[in-house]
Amino acid sequence: MGNPFKIMIMGYLLPLLSAAMVVFIPDYDYTYAMWIAAVYVILLLMPIVLVIRFPSNRRKAYLLTVTYQLYAFTFYMAFPLIKVFSGEIVYQLLLVGFIFAVFFLARFDQRTEVPVVFPDNNRKVKWIAYVYYPIPFFLTVLGFGGNHIVMGNYFERFGDAIMMPYVSTIIYLFSCWLIFLFSSMAYKSHVKEGYLEK
């Protein structure tokens, strides 16, 4: 792996990219823009806090920051669906709660004998892995293959009231898939293999 500090600096582009994408979906909302900014400010302060926490291991602080950058990148993708349910606090809390549940589910899965993501070489793959890995493909198909022209036609045909929740749900499900992947990778690398301590 290259210089952890340079990787961390470059890593700030990922959540910035997803934040720029979702801040206007479905509509710009000052409150949600402030939440997005607050998460990003916390992310900016994180390496300082982690360097104080691990004064003798800055490499560990920087790599942990990269991990949280990946989490923020995916968490921002949940915002469009959360904004669709603006004013419905129960649904919004359920959506945020489910994201965190997926995070912990991935860590629980990594503690099982045969995890879904990156099982040991000598282990047989779980049946659920055959369901998990094709999910991005099916979400891409359901999302019109990312074709903006086709998507625009569907928006004109069915209207924002139907299509915006539909597209936001696809983005949200993809973010859940990524959270599971990143959380599994982080747990396997940082905890099981002790990469941060090496």
Secondary structure, DSSP 4 states (H G I P E B T S, - for coil): ---HHHHHHHHTHHHHHHHHHHTTSSS--HHHHHHHHHHHHHHHHHHHHHHHHSTT-HHHHHHHHHHHHHHHHHHHTTHHHHHHTTT-HHHHHHHHHHHHHHHHHHHHHHTSSS-SSS--TTSPPPTTHHHHTTHHHHHHHHTGGG-HHHHHHHHHHH-HHHHHHHHHHHHHHHHHHHHHHHHHHHIIIIIIS-GGG-
